[in-house]
Amino acid sequence: MEIEELKENIRPLLENSGYDLVSLNWYKTKSEKRLEIVVDREDPISLNDLEALSGKISDLLDRLDPSEESYLLDLSSLGAEKPIPLDKLPATRGYVHLHLSHPYEGKNDLEGELGEMEGENLVLITFEKGRKKKALIPVNTVDKARRAVKF
């Protein structure tokens, strides 16, 4: 079964379960063939969520029989540090990593707690030497954004 046809068959199941299809690809090594599926959604995705979804996908794949060879299903999510679409950045809250096209105080990479917008600026609370610092970042200078894990 061709990749596009497989995607079209799997996409409705994912959407009905509250997920978006990020990618779907076949991979073949010397010892095995794998079907890798990456999913995402607004809410965090736990291992239990992936396990439940894997069962649904496996049932569908058994009916579709997309390969003449045996294969492994590799289901994953984008993870804790998933990318944030730039158009959704103004509404995003939480700890993030931003890459800027124009440096802010000499830095192109910033991490901090993203707060409410102030005009056309993102409010980013950073921590420098144990002190909170409020940075106003023009939203049009952010060229990449992702969730970040704070340690």
N, C-alpha and C positions, 0 to 999 in steps of 0.2 A: 504494500500500500504506500502510495506517495505521501510525503510529509504534509503537503497542503491538505490532502483529503483526510489524513489522520487528525490534523489540527481542527478541521471543520467538524469532525465527529466528537472530539474531546471538548471543544470550547463550550457547547451548551451544558454539558455536565458540570464543568467548572463554574460557569456563570450561575447555574441553579444552586450551586453549593456556596456561592459568595466569593469566588476566586476569579482572578484574571490570569490568562495564560501569558507568561513572559516569553518562554521559549520551549521548543520541542525539537529534539534532534536525535538521530540515530548515531551511535558511535560503535566502531568495531575495532577490537584489539585482536591479537593473535589467539587469545583464549576465550573471548566472549563478545557478545553483541549486547549493547545497552540502549534502552530508550530513555533518554534524559528529558524530564519535564520540570520546568521551573515555573512556580506560581507565585502570586502576590495577592494581597488585599489590604484594605486600610488598617484593620485591626491586626495586632501581632498574631503570628502563626506559631503554635506550639508543636512539639513532636507528636502529641496526641492528635492534633488537627491533621497533621500530615499522614499519620497512620490511618485515620478514618477515611481521608480522601484517597489514599493509596488503595484501600479496599474497593472503593467505588470505581476508580480508574481501572483496576485489575479486572473487575467484573465486565466492564465495557470492552476492554481489550480482548478478553476471552471470547466475547461475542463477535468482535470485529476480525479477530485473527489476522493482524496486520503484517505478520512475518512468517515465512516458511521455516525459518531457523528459530531455535530457542533464544530467548533474550532475558535480560534483567531489567526491571523497571526501576529507574533512579529518579525519585520524586524529591524535590527540594523547594525551598523558598529563597527569596533574595537575602534573607537574614536580617540581623539586627541593624546592620549599617547599610540598609538599602538606599538607593538613590531617591531623591525627592524631585519630582518634576518641577521645573522652575515656575510654571504657571500656578502651582499649588503652594509655593513657598510663602507668599504673604499670609496664608491661612494656617500655616504649620506652626506648631508649638512643640517645645521640648528641646533636648540637647542635640545639636547639629554640628556638622563640619561644612564650612563654606570655602569654596575656592573662588577668588575674585579676579576679574580681568584687570582691575586697577587697584593697586595696593592700598590698604588702609593702614596708616601709620607704619608704612614700610613692609607690611605683611600681606601676602597673597592667600595664605591659608589661616583660617580662624576657626576656633571651636568655642561653643558656649551655648547658653540657654536662650532660645529664640522666643521673643515676646511679641506683643502687639506692634503693629506698624505705627510709625509716626510720619504721616505724609507719605512720601515716596521712599522712606527709609525703613529698613528692618532694624528692630531693636535687638541687639545681641548682648547678653550679659556674659562677659568673659571674666576669668580669674587670673590675675597676675600677681605673683608673690603673695598669694593668700588673700588678696583684696579683690572685691567685685569692681568691675569697670563696665560702664554702659557704653557700647559702641553703636553709632548710627551708621548703618551700611546702606548706601543707595542700592535699591533692589536691582537696578539695571546693570550693576557692576558684578553681580553674582553669575558666574558661568557654569558652576557645578555645585550641587548641594546633596548631602546625604545625611541620614541619621547617624549619630555617633554614640558610642558607649562611653560613659564617664566612669573613670576609675578613681 
